[in-house]
């Protein structure tokens, strides 16, 4: 399902006006207007969401598959590819899919609640993917992932997952605290999604982790493939 979700995000983006691939949306100002209408139709607008519109209640679901730019899309699917496969293997296909959609919906809902008067549009799968990161942190804290940091001259280095993910979470939390004005990058949705993902994994799998440790010693986790 990780690959299916990645494929859906890519397909929706390629067929939408934000990709710029299809001429049916026009060019120049016409394309910009088409993009604005597209995001307003499928994205989350907090002001509309809390107005009581039944249609708006669907948008936290549709927004999970809509992205604003190539960079936005590629950043999200990279994180989903790196951390989604192992998390899905542990949870199972159907539970992982339900988890992905539910956490993403709640993350966008939480963001909209914090910016209830905003009329700006929010799109993207980052709430769901942040939930995957949170679950991965609990399920595979000793796995190692390859990371690239600009201040280390873009050298690919392998770090424990817990170090990378906690560092990432700290950055999102810090940015969310200093971004009270609302949309741009939805840091608060990242924080909410990550927290929900970690708490779900803790509530659902903590007994399995304790049992495996007691019966077999420290469980081997391997390393993430990328």
N, C-alpha and C positions, 0 to 999 in steps of 0.2 A: 504493500500500500504506500510505502514511502515513495517509490518510483511513480506510482499512479498519481499521488498528490503533486509531485514535482511536474509530471506531465500535464496535469490539469492546469496548474498555475501558468505554465509556459504556453499552453494552447489558448487559454483565455486572454493572456497578454498579447499573443501574436494576432489574435482576431479582433482585438480592441483598438481604439484610436491611439492609445498611448505608445504603441510600438512603432507607429508610422509606416507599417509595412503595406497596408491596404489603402489604395487610392480612393476608395468609396467614401472615405471621411473627408476628402478634400485636402487642401494644403493651406499653409499660412494661417490667417485668422479663422478660416472655416474649420481647420483642424483643431485649433485651440478651443473653439466653441463646442465642437463635437466631444473633445476630451472633457470639458467641464460638464456637459450634459451626462456623459457616461459615468463620471465619478459621482455626480449627484444622484443618479438613478441607482447605482449599485453599491455605493459607499455609505459609511455611517456619518450622518449629520446629527450631532448630539441634540441640537435644539428640536429637530423633527422627531427624534427617537423618544423624547420625553413629552411630546405633545399629545400622545395617545393614538397616533396613527398605527394601524395594524400593519400596513405595508412597511413602515420604518422598522418594525420589530424583526423583519427578515434581513435587514441590511447587515447586521453583525455577522451573519452567515455568508452572504454573497461577497462581502468585502474581503473575506479571507482569501479569495481567489483572484482579486483585482490588485494590480500593482501600477504605480505611477510612472515608472521609468525602467529602462534596462538595468541600471545600477541597482535599483530597488529590488527588482526581480532576482538578479543574479546573487545579490547578497543573501537574500532569504533562502533560495534553493541550495546555496552552498552550505549553510548551517543545517538545513534539513537533511541534506545528503550525508554530511559528516556524522550527525548525531541521531538521525531518525532510524537508520537501519538496525542498529543494536537495540534501541529502545523498543522498536516494533517486534523484534525477535523475542525479547523478554515478555512483552505484554500479549503478543498475539495480534493477528491482523485486524480482526473486528474490534477488540477492545482498544487497540491503538488508534484506529480511525475515529471511534466515538470519543476517545480522550482528546485527540487532536482538534476535532470540531468543537467540542464542548468547552475546552479551555480557551480556544481562540475566541469563541463567542463571548465568554465571560470576561476575558481580558479587554475586549473592545467595549463591552458594556460598562466595565469598571472605569475605563478611560472616559467614556461618554458621561458617566455620572459625575466625574470630577470636573468636567467642562460642559455642564448641562446647558449653558447659555450660548455655546459656540455654534456658529452656522458654517464652519469650515468642514470639509469632507475628510474622512479618515478611511484609508484603504490599506490592504496588505495582510500577509500571513504571519507577521512577526509576533503577534500575540500567541498564536498556536505554536510557533517554532520556539518561542521563549519557554512555553510549557514543556516542550520536548527537552530543552536544555535543563530545566529544573528536574525533570524526572531522571534524565541521564545522570545528573550529579548524584542523586541518591542511589541509583541502581548500579552505576559503574564509577565510583569515585576514584579508583586506582587505575583505571584505563588511562592510556597516554594518547594524546592527540598532537598532530603536527600543527604548529602555529607560526604565523609570520607577523613580526612587529616592525613597523617603520623605524622606530628608534634603535632597532638592532640591525639596521641596514637590510631589512627584508630577508634575513637569513631564516630558512625553515628549521625550526627547532621543535623538539618533542617535549611536552610538559605533561604532568599529571592533569587529568580532566578537572579535578576539583579546583586546581589552581587557576586554570584558564577560565572556568565557568564562574568562579567567585569573583575573579578580576572583572570579567564581563558584567556580572550583576552589579558590582560596585560602580562601574562606569554608568550603567543605566540608571541606577538609583540616584547618583550624584547629578546626572543630567536632568532627571525628572524633578528633582528638588529646585533646580534653577531654571525651570521652564514652565512657569505658571500660566503662560499666555495661551497655551494650547497647541494645535496641530502644527506640523513641520515634521519632526520625527516624534512618533508617539512613545516616548520613553516610559511613560507611566504604564502603558499597555504591556510593554516588555516586562516591567517589574511585576505587575499583577499576574501575567501569564507564567513567569518563572516561579513565583511563589506558589501558585496553584498547582503547577506541575510537580514541584518538589513535595508539597503537602499530600497530593494524591498518591505519589509513589511511596511516600513514607507510610501513609495509612493502609495502602493496599499490599505492600510487599515487605514491610518491616519484619513480620513474623517469619516469612520465608528466608530472609537474610539471616536472622538470628538462628533459625533452625539449621541452615546450611553451615553456618560458622560453628555451631555446637557439635554437629554430627561429623563434619568432614574437615574441620579446620578452615582457615581463610579460603573463601571461594576464589577460583581463578577467573579472571575477567577478560584476559586477553587484551588486545589493543584495537582501537578503531582502525578500520582499513585505510582511510585516506591519510 
